[in-house]
Amino acid sequence: MIETIDLERCNGCGICVDRCPLDTLRLRPSPEGIKAFIAYPDDCMTCFECEVECPAKAISVHPFKEELPPTINYTQGKK
């Protein structure tokens, strides 16, 4: 899932929008110029295309849509 887009780093080039296979990202005007934004966060399939292709390194993708439950510690209590 796309965690953040750093608007200070985003240059509005639109590469992330073009590379996104599910149309999750869009461009919109802001006081600083055209910037990318996450239009449909639930549609992100975590392919990392936007993060990898962003020349400004403005996008951060988290590998999981939801936080995973804690794992079982099998060594707990053993000596």
PLY file of the C-alpha trace (Angstrom):
ply
format ascii 1.0
element vertex 79
property float x
property float y
property float z
element edge 78
property int vertex1
property int vertex2
end_header
0.00 0.00 0.00
1.28 3.48 -0.77
2.16 5.03 2.57
3.16 8.53 1.61
4.00 10.91 -1.19
6.49 13.54 -0.09
5.03 16.66 -1.70
8.27 18.59 -1.18
10.13 16.03 -3.30
7.37 15.35 -5.86
8.06 17.23 -9.09
4.69 16.46 -10.70
6.23 14.57 -13.63
3.39 12.00 -13.67
5.59 8.94 -14.15
3.98 7.31 -11.10
0.52 7.91 -12.56
1.54 6.41 -15.89
3.21 3.36 -14.30
0.41 2.48 -11.86
-1.48 -0.50 -13.31
-4.59 0.15 -11.21
-4.95 3.93 -11.57
-4.35 4.46 -7.83
-2.44 7.70 -8.30
-3.51 10.95 -9.92
-2.10 14.45 -10.41
-3.72 17.62 -9.10
-2.85 21.28 -8.79
-1.50 22.54 -5.48
-0.02 25.86 -4.36
3.43 24.40 -5.16
2.39 23.24 -8.65
1.11 19.92 -10.01
1.64 17.09 -7.49
0.80 13.39 -7.30
-1.76 12.17 -4.78
-3.22 8.84 -3.72
-6.69 8.87 -5.27
-7.71 5.28 -4.51
-5.52 3.88 -1.69
-7.49 0.64 -1.35
-6.84 -0.20 -5.00
-3.06 -0.31 -4.55
-1.75 -3.83 -5.23
1.68 -3.05 -3.75
3.60 -3.61 -6.97
6.16 -0.90 -6.07
6.18 0.45 -9.66
5.49 4.01 -8.51
8.19 3.91 -5.82
10.80 2.36 -8.12
10.09 4.62 -11.09
9.75 7.94 -9.22
12.82 9.99 -10.22
12.39 12.24 -7.17
12.11 9.28 -4.75
8.98 10.94 -3.33
6.85 7.79 -2.90
7.01 5.29 -0.08
5.19 1.96 -0.46
4.62 -0.32 2.51
4.75 -4.03 1.62
1.51 -4.84 3.46
-1.98 -3.39 3.16
-2.69 -4.13 6.80
-0.48 -4.60 9.80
0.26 -8.27 10.27
-0.68 -9.97 13.53
2.16 -10.80 15.90
3.91 -14.08 15.23
4.16 -16.90 17.71
7.42 -17.03 19.62
8.12 -20.77 19.90
11.28 -20.24 21.91
9.55 -18.24 24.64
9.86 -19.97 28.02
12.52 -22.47 26.87
16.03 -22.46 28.26
0 1
1 2
2 3
3 4
4 5
5 6
6 7
7 8
8 9
9 10
10 11
11 12
12 13
13 14
14 15
15 16
16 17
17 18
18 19
19 20
20 21
21 22
22 23
23 24
24 25
25 26
26 27
27 28
28 29
29 30
30 31
31 32
32 33
33 34
34 35
35 36
36 37
37 38
38 39
39 40
40 41
41 42
42 43
43 44
44 45
45 46
46 47
47 48
48 49
49 50
50 51
51 52
52 53
53 54
54 55
55 56
56 57
57 58
58 59
59 60
60 61
61 62
62 63
63 64
64 65
65 66
66 67
67 68
68 69
69 70
70 71
71 72
72 73
73 74
74 75
75 76
76 77
77 78
